Amino acid sequence: MKEKEIIEIIKKSNLFKAHPWHGIDLWNDKNQEVLNTYIEIVPENRVKYELDKDTGYLKIDRPQKFSNIIPCLYGFIPKTYSKTHSADHANKVLDRSGLVGDDDPIDICVLTDRNIKHGDILLEAIPIGGLRMLDHSEVDDKIIAVLKDDATYGSLRDISEMPKNLLDSIQHYFLTYKEIPGGAVPKVEIAEVYGREEVLKVIEMGEKDYHENFHS
């Protein structure tokens, strides 16, 4: 038996953990209403974790030095990528030029009333909108979603239904989380808050970018 055939058998035998970015489907259902979502950090974390793209393991990015704490679950959408299609769409919608993708999977914030204590988990989430965030000239959208069947937020279907104080809190976090006392003010901008129809377009562009840059 050839080495290539052996490798294929091993892949199909589920002996290895699926890579959270490349080995998990984007949508959990045929109707494309429920996203598979990988969570990296939760509000209780005093350390910022992020996925190591090469190995698929969760790693420590940096300790959180200051008081800014993310107010929701945070991670990314598998099999998405922010590159050419994502950038072209943002340039068109915002009537700008020169924006580029940030070369990362699309980030997602998930609302829930449950006290989930750690990341490195998968969950099912329903997208309701997003923040068109720009980090310098890089497109860095933050999708807003609700945990499927969540008692408090699970019935929301558009960002317009979301409590304003919670949306304000999430925006404040992303506008300030890179600030360092005495340092230069980071060039982070939330150019737009969008709803359900537009979030599906953003995810579609991220899916196109992924399939053009990685093997599906």
C-alpha positions as a Markdown table, in Angstrom:
| # | Residue | x | y | z |
|---|---|---|---|---|
| 1 | Met | 0.0 | 0.0 | 0.0 |
| 2 | Lys | 1.3 | 3.4 | -1.0 |
| 3 | Glu | 2.1 | 6.1 | 1.6 |
| 4 | Lys | -0.5 | 8.4 | 0.2 |
| 5 | Glu | -3.2 | 5.8 | 0.5 |
| 6 | Ile | -2.2 | 5.1 | 4.1 |
| 7 | Ile | -2.5 | 8.8 | 4.9 |
| 8 | Glu | -6.0 | 9.0 | 3.4 |
| 9 | Ile | -7.1 | 6.0 | 5.5 |
| 10 | Ile | -5.8 | 7.6 | 8.6 |
| 11 | Lys | -7.6 | 10.9 | 7.8 |
| 12 | Lys | -10.9 | 9.0 | 7.3 |
| 13 | Ser | -10.5 | 7.0 | 10.5 |
| 14 | Asn | -11.0 | 10.0 | 12.9 |
| 15 | Leu | -7.8 | 9.3 | 14.7 |
| 16 | Phe | -6.9 | 12.9 | 14.7 |
| 17 | Lys | -8.7 | 16.0 | 16.1 |
| 18 | Ala | -10.2 | 18.2 | 13.4 |
| 19 | His | -8.4 | 21.5 | 12.9 |
| 20 | Pro | -10.8 | 24.2 | 14.2 |
| 21 | Trp | -10.3 | 26.4 | 11.2 |
| 22 | His | -10.0 | 23.9 | 8.3 |
| 23 | Gly | -11.6 | 20.8 | 9.6 |
| 24 | Ile | -15.1 | 22.0 | 10.6 |
| 25 | Asp | -17.9 | 23.0 | 8.3 |
| 26 | Leu | -18.9 | 26.7 | 8.2 |
| 27 | Trp | -22.7 | 26.0 | 8.4 |
| 28 | Asn | -24.3 | 23.5 | 10.7 |
| 29 | Asp | -27.5 | 23.2 | 8.7 |
| 30 | Lys | -28.5 | 23.0 | 5.0 |
| 31 | Asn | -30.6 | 26.2 | 5.3 |
| 32 | Gln | -27.5 | 28.2 | 6.3 |
| 33 | Glu | -29.0 | 29.7 | 9.4 |
| 34 | Val | -26.8 | 28.1 | 12.1 |
| 35 | Leu | -23.0 | 28.7 | 12.1 |
| 36 | Asn | -20.4 | 26.3 | 13.6 |
| 37 | Thr | -18.3 | 28.6 | 15.8 |
| 38 | Tyr | -15.0 | 28.1 | 17.5 |
| 39 | Ile | -14.6 | 30.1 | 20.8 |
| 40 | Glu | -11.2 | 31.3 | 21.8 |
| 41 | Ile | -11.9 | 33.6 | 24.8 |
| 42 | Val | -14.6 | 34.2 | 27.3 |
| 43 | Pro | -15.4 | 37.3 | 29.5 |
| 44 | Glu | -13.6 | 35.7 | 32.5 |
| 45 | Asn | -10.3 | 35.4 | 30.7 |
| 46 | Arg | -7.4 | 37.5 | 32.0 |
| 47 | Val | -5.2 | 36.1 | 29.2 |
| 48 | Lys | -5.9 | 36.6 | 25.5 |
| 49 | Tyr | -6.0 | 33.2 | 23.8 |
| 50 | Glu | -6.0 | 32.6 | 20.1 |
| 51 | Leu | -5.7 | 29.7 | 17.7 |
| 52 | Asp | -2.3 | 28.7 | 16.5 |
| 53 | Lys | -3.0 | 28.4 | 12.8 |
| 54 | Asp | -0.4 | 25.8 | 12.1 |
| 55 | Thr | -1.2 | 23.3 | 14.8 |
| 56 | Gly | -4.9 | 24.0 | 15.6 |
| 57 | Tyr | -4.1 | 24.3 | 19.3 |
| 58 | Leu | -5.2 | 27.2 | 21.4 |
| 59 | Lys | -2.3 | 29.2 | 22.6 |
| 60 | Ile | -1.6 | 32.2 | 24.8 |
| 61 | Asp | -1.3 | 35.4 | 22.8 |
| 62 | Arg | -0.6 | 37.7 | 25.6 |
| 63 | Pro | -1.7 | 38.5 | 29.2 |
| 64 | Gln | -4.4 | 41.1 | 29.5 |
| 65 | Lys | -2.6 | 44.0 | 31.1 |
| 66 | Phe | -5.4 | 46.4 | 31.6 |
| 67 | Ser | -9.0 | 46.5 | 32.7 |
| 68 | Asn | -10.7 | 46.1 | 29.3 |
| 69 | Ile | -12.6 | 42.8 | 29.3 |
| 70 | Ile | -14.6 | 41.4 | 26.4 |
| 71 | Pro | -18.3 | 41.3 | 27.2 |
| 72 | Cys | -19.2 | 38.2 | 25.2 |
| 73 | Leu | -17.8 | 34.9 | 23.9 |
| 74 | Tyr | -15.3 | 35.6 | 21.1 |
| 75 | Gly | -13.8 | 33.4 | 18.4 |
| 76 | Phe | -14.0 | 32.8 | 14.7 |
| 77 | Ile | -16.0 | 31.1 | 11.9 |
| 78 | Pro | -14.4 | 28.0 | 10.4 |
| 79 | Lys | -13.6 | 27.9 | 6.7 |
| 80 | Thr | -13.7 | 31.7 | 6.3 |
| 81 | Tyr | -10.9 | 34.1 | 5.5 |
| 82 | Ser | -10.6 | 37.9 | 5.0 |
| 83 | Lys | -8.8 | 38.5 | 1.8 |
| 84 | Thr | -9.7 | 39.9 | -1.7 |
| 85 | His | -13.4 | 39.4 | -1.8 |
| 86 | Ser | -13.9 | 40.6 | 1.7 |
| 87 | Ala | -11.8 | 43.7 | 1.0 |
| 88 | Asp | -13.5 | 44.5 | -2.3 |
| 89 | His | -16.9 | 44.2 | -0.7 |
| 90 | Ala | -16.0 | 46.6 | 2.1 |
| 91 | Asn | -14.5 | 49.1 | -0.3 |
| 92 | Lys | -17.7 | 49.0 | -2.4 |
| 93 | Val | -20.1 | 49.3 | 0.6 |
| 94 | Leu | -18.1 | 52.1 | 2.2 |
| 95 | Asp | -17.2 | 53.8 | -1.1 |
| 96 | Arg | -13.5 | 53.6 | -0.3 |
| 97 | Ser | -10.4 | 52.3 | -1.8 |
| 98 | Gly | -7.2 | 50.7 | -0.5 |
| 99 | Leu | -8.8 | 48.5 | 2.1 |
| 100 | Val | -7.3 | 45.0 | 2.3 |
| 101 | Gly | -8.3 | 41.8 | 4.1 |
| 102 | Asp | -6.5 | 41.0 | 7.4 |
| 103 | Asp | -5.5 | 37.4 | 6.4 |
| 104 | Asp | -7.5 | 35.9 | 9.3 |
| 105 | Pro | -10.7 | 33.9 | 9.6 |
| 106 | Ile | -13.7 | 36.1 | 10.3 |
| 107 | Asp | -14.2 | 36.9 | 13.9 |
| 108 | Ile | -17.4 | 36.4 | 15.8 |
| 109 | Cys | -19.0 | 37.6 | 19.1 |
| 110 | Val | -21.6 | 35.3 | 20.5 |
| 111 | Leu | -24.3 | 36.5 | 23.0 |
| 112 | Thr | -25.5 | 34.2 | 25.8 |
| 113 | Asp | -26.8 | 34.4 | 29.3 |
| 114 | Arg | -24.9 | 31.2 | 30.3 |
| 115 | Asn | -21.7 | 31.4 | 32.3 |
| 116 | Ile | -19.3 | 29.6 | 29.9 |
| 117 | Lys | -16.0 | 29.5 | 31.8 |
| 118 | His | -13.4 | 28.6 | 29.1 |
| 119 | Gly | -12.7 | 28.7 | 25.4 |
| 120 | Asp | -11.4 | 26.0 | 23.0 |
| 121 | Ile | -15.0 | 24.9 | 22.4 |
| 122 | Leu | -17.4 | 24.6 | 19.5 |
| 123 | Leu | -20.9 | 25.9 | 19.6 |
| 124 | Glu | -23.9 | 26.6 | 17.3 |
| 125 | Ala | -24.6 | 30.3 | 16.7 |
| 126 | Ile | -27.2 | 32.3 | 14.7 |
| 127 | Pro | -25.7 | 35.5 | 13.1 |
| 128 | Ile | -27.8 | 38.6 | 13.5 |
| 129 | Gly | -25.5 | 41.4 | 12.3 |
| 130 | Gly | -22.0 | 42.7 | 12.6 |
| 131 | Leu | -19.5 | 45.5 | 13.0 |
| 132 | Arg | -17.5 | 46.6 | 10.0 |
| 133 | Met | -14.3 | 47.2 | 11.8 |
| 134 | Leu | -11.2 | 48.6 | 10.2 |
| 135 | Asp | -7.8 | 48.2 | 11.8 |
| 136 | His | -5.6 | 50.7 | 10.0 |
| 137 | Ser | -6.5 | 49.7 | 6.3 |
| 138 | Glu | -7.3 | 46.1 | 7.2 |
| 139 | Val | -10.9 | 44.8 | 7.1 |
| 140 | Asp | -11.6 | 43.1 | 10.4 |
| 141 | Asp | -15.3 | 42.5 | 10.6 |
| 142 | Lys | -16.8 | 41.3 | 13.9 |
| 143 | Ile | -19.9 | 39.2 | 13.4 |
| 144 | Ile | -22.5 | 39.4 | 16.1 |
| 145 | Ala | -24.4 | 36.2 | 16.8 |
| 146 | Val | -26.6 | 34.5 | 19.4 |
| 147 | Leu | -26.1 | 31.1 | 21.0 |
| 148 | Lys | -28.7 | 28.8 | 19.5 |
| 149 | Asp | -31.6 | 28.2 | 21.9 |
| 150 | Asp | -30.2 | 30.7 | 24.5 |
| 151 | Ala | -32.9 | 31.6 | 27.0 |
| 152 | Thr | -32.2 | 35.4 | 26.8 |
| 153 | Tyr | -30.8 | 36.0 | 23.4 |
| 154 | Gly | -31.7 | 33.0 | 21.3 |
| 155 | Ser | -34.8 | 34.5 | 19.8 |
| 156 | Leu | -33.0 | 37.5 | 18.3 |
| 157 | Arg | -32.7 | 37.5 | 14.5 |
| 158 | Asp | -31.4 | 41.0 | 13.8 |
| 159 | Ile | -28.9 | 43.3 | 15.5 |
| 160 | Ser | -31.7 | 46.0 | 15.8 |
| 161 | Glu | -33.3 | 43.7 | 18.4 |
| 162 | Met | -30.2 | 43.6 | 20.5 |
| 163 | Pro | -30.0 | 45.6 | 23.8 |
| 164 | Lys | -28.3 | 48.9 | 23.0 |
| 165 | Asn | -26.1 | 48.9 | 26.1 |
| 166 | Leu | -24.7 | 45.5 | 25.2 |
| 167 | Leu | -23.9 | 46.6 | 21.6 |
| 168 | Asp | -22.3 | 49.8 | 22.9 |
| 169 | Ser | -20.2 | 47.7 | 25.3 |
| 170 | Ile | -18.9 | 45.4 | 22.5 |
| 171 | Gln | -18.1 | 48.4 | 20.3 |
| 172 | His | -16.3 | 50.1 | 23.2 |
| 173 | Tyr | -14.2 | 47.0 | 23.8 |
| 174 | Phe | -13.0 | 46.8 | 20.2 |
| 175 | Leu | -12.3 | 50.5 | 19.9 |
| 176 | Thr | -10.2 | 50.5 | 23.1 |
| 177 | Tyr | -8.7 | 47.1 | 23.6 |
| 178 | Lys | -5.4 | 47.9 | 21.9 |
| 179 | Glu | -4.9 | 51.2 | 23.8 |
| 180 | Ile | -1.8 | 51.4 | 26.0 |
| 181 | Pro | -1.5 | 54.3 | 28.5 |
| 182 | Gly | 0.9 | 56.8 | 27.2 |
| 183 | Gly | 1.1 | 55.1 | 23.8 |
| 184 | Ala | -0.1 | 56.1 | 20.4 |
| 185 | Val | -3.9 | 55.8 | 19.9 |
| 186 | Pro | -4.5 | 52.7 | 17.7 |
| 187 | Lys | -6.2 | 53.5 | 14.3 |
| 188 | Val | -9.2 | 51.3 | 14.9 |
| 189 | Glu | -12.6 | 52.3 | 13.4 |
| 190 | Ile | -16.0 | 50.9 | 13.4 |
| 191 | Ala | -17.2 | 52.2 | 10.0 |
| 192 | Glu | -20.7 | 50.6 | 10.1 |
| 193 | Val | -23.0 | 48.5 | 12.2 |
| 194 | Tyr | -25.0 | 46.2 | 9.9 |
| 195 | Gly | -27.9 | 43.7 | 10.2 |
| 196 | Arg | -28.9 | 40.2 | 9.2 |
| 197 | Glu | -29.0 | 40.7 | 5.4 |
| 198 | Glu | -25.5 | 42.2 | 5.2 |
| 199 | Val | -23.9 | 39.8 | 7.7 |
| 200 | Leu | -24.8 | 36.9 | 5.3 |
| 201 | Lys | -23.1 | 38.8 | 2.5 |
| 202 | Val | -19.9 | 39.3 | 4.7 |
| 203 | Ile | -19.9 | 35.6 | 5.5 |
| 204 | Glu | -20.3 | 34.7 | 1.9 |
| 205 | Met | -17.3 | 36.8 | 0.9 |
| 206 | Gly | -15.3 | 35.2 | 3.7 |
| 207 | Glu | -16.3 | 31.8 | 2.4 |
| 208 | Lys | -15.2 | 32.7 | -1.1 |
| 209 | Asp | -11.9 | 34.0 | 0.1 |
| 210 | Tyr | -11.3 | 30.8 | 2.1 |
| 211 | His | -12.0 | 28.5 | -0.9 |
| 212 | Glu | -9.8 | 30.5 | -3.2 |
| 213 | Asn | -6.8 | 30.5 | -0.7 |
| 214 | Phe | -7.1 | 27.0 | 1.0 |
| 215 | His | -8.1 | 23.5 | 0.0 |
| 216 | Ser | -11.7 | 22.9 | 1.1 |
